[in-house]
Amino acid sequence: MLKLLCLSLMTVLALSLSTSATAQDGKVYELRTYTTMPGKLPELLARFKNHTTAIFEKHGMKNVGYWVPTDPKLSENTLIYILEHQSMEAAKKSWDGFRTDPAWLKARDESEVNGKLNQKVESVYMKATDFSKLR
């Protein structure tokens, strides 16, 4: 009986570790680059700081980091950030929820009363390499 119990526990543990590894392998990171309209970067940064990052988290997106380039010209109108998603499917679901979230729509509309903030948005999905510290 003890032997059967041990075998059962080992099977459950193995399945748990396997599921955990599969979930980890499914993670994707999204690199997003926003180019703002002239003079609009401070307003975009305020919107992210005060609203967007919390709404991302609400929809299952993990905020990894946000950067402004050090290059003088790009530093005037560029925001670069990385989000973590559990999978590509999770990313799609999160973005679908985010785009229709009333809190996001309100924040977007209020921040664009004096004109659109973004000129261009670029997105690249990435998987961590096997030697990445993110894994």
Helices and strands as residue ranges (DSSP letters): H 2-26, E 28-36, H 41-47, I 48-52, H 53-58, E 62-67, G 74-76, E 78-85, H 88-99, H 102-111, E 118-126
